[in-house]
Amino acid sequence: MRIPLLALVAVLAACTVEPARLQGSAQLAVGQIGYAAPVLDKARRDFLGPGGGFPGGTGGDVPVTSGGGGAALVGLMAVRSHPLTPDLTLQSGTYAELGATTARLPQGLGVFTDAARVRMWAAGLGGDVRVQRTVVTAAGRQLSYGLGLGLTRTMALVDIQSALIDRQSRVWLTQTYATMTLRYQPRRGPDLAADLRLFNTGDTELRLGLAQRW
């Protein structure tokens, strides 16, 4: 799925009739961000091995249980649009983003059962293709919503701290996802943005925040 998706993004970017526009965004992820669980699981395996540190390797397939936390992201995207109808467009975008998140591990990590705290700093590159419809509300403001597919490559720095652990890791992660987007354009200022992503890893992510195009 990754190669065809990237090829489609490149083709759409090359053949579109409208020039690219830049879009900046600042968002908060409600709950955990989509890369947190798989990145943490990879960091656990790098630290403790496939068996999770348990005798006989019985803990290797037990997911890491985390709670609480929050995530913040800032990003910059180049967006190209190909009009299909007066209110429907096919859009392709490539983006770079930075994120930070925290989490608690109340059950610890593997054989280290003391509660732990996790901090992650991540940089990501990605692209998506989506169909978007724009309507004008009764108040004369624009409302846009769309569906699409995307791919992201993330490099995360992970810091795990507890009474028994002081561990730092670097983890690379590639994910594909389906996305639903919603944009509301007020009379002044940036758009109000909501993005819902469903990743191939089974993780979901809801982002709420602001987006501004130039």
Secondary structure as the mmCIF struct_conf table of DSSP 4:
data_model
#
loop_
_struct_conf.conf_type_id
_struct_conf.id
_struct_conf.beg_label_comp_id
_struct_conf.beg_label_asym_id
_struct_conf.beg_label_seq_id
_struct_conf.end_label_comp_id
_struct_conf.end_label_asym_id
_struct_conf.end_label_seq_id
HELX_RH_AL_P HELX_RH_AL_P1 ARG A 2 CYS A 15
BEND BEND1 VAL A 17 GLU A 18
STRN STRN1 ARG A 21 VAL A 30
BEND BEND2 GLY A 31 GLN A 32
TURN_TY1_P TURN_TY1_P1 GLY A 34 TYR A 35
HELX_RH_AL_P HELX_RH_AL_P2 ALA A 36 LEU A 48
TURN_TY1_P TURN_TY1_P2 GLY A 49 GLY A 53
HELX_RH_3T_P HELX_RH_3T_P1 PRO A 55 GLY A 57
TURN_TY1_P TURN_TY1_P3 THR A 58 ASP A 61
HELX_LH_PP_P HELX_LH_PP_P1 VAL A 62 THR A 65
STRN STRN2 GLY A 67 THR A 85
TURN_TY1_P TURN_TY1_P4 PRO A 86 ASP A 87
STRN STRN3 LEU A 88 LEU A 105
TURN_TY1_P TURN_TY1_P5 PRO A 106 GLN A 107
STRN STRN4 LEU A 109 LEU A 109
TURN_TY1_P TURN_TY1_P6 GLY A 110 VAL A 111
STRN STRN5 PHE A 112 PHE A 112
BEND BEND3 ASP A 114 ASP A 114
STRN STRN6 ALA A 116 VAL A 136
TURN_TY1_P TURN_TY1_P7 ALA A 138 ALA A 139
BEND BEND4 GLY A 140 GLY A 140
STRN STRN7 GLN A 142 GLN A 161
BEND BEND5 SER A 162 LEU A 164
STRN STRN8 ASP A 166 GLN A 185
BEND BEND6 ARG A 187 PRO A 190
STRN STRN9 ASP A 191 PHE A 199
TURN_TY1_P TURN_TY1_P8 ASN A 200 THR A 201
BEND BEND7 GLY A 202 GLY A 202
STRN STRN10 THR A 204 ARG A 213
#
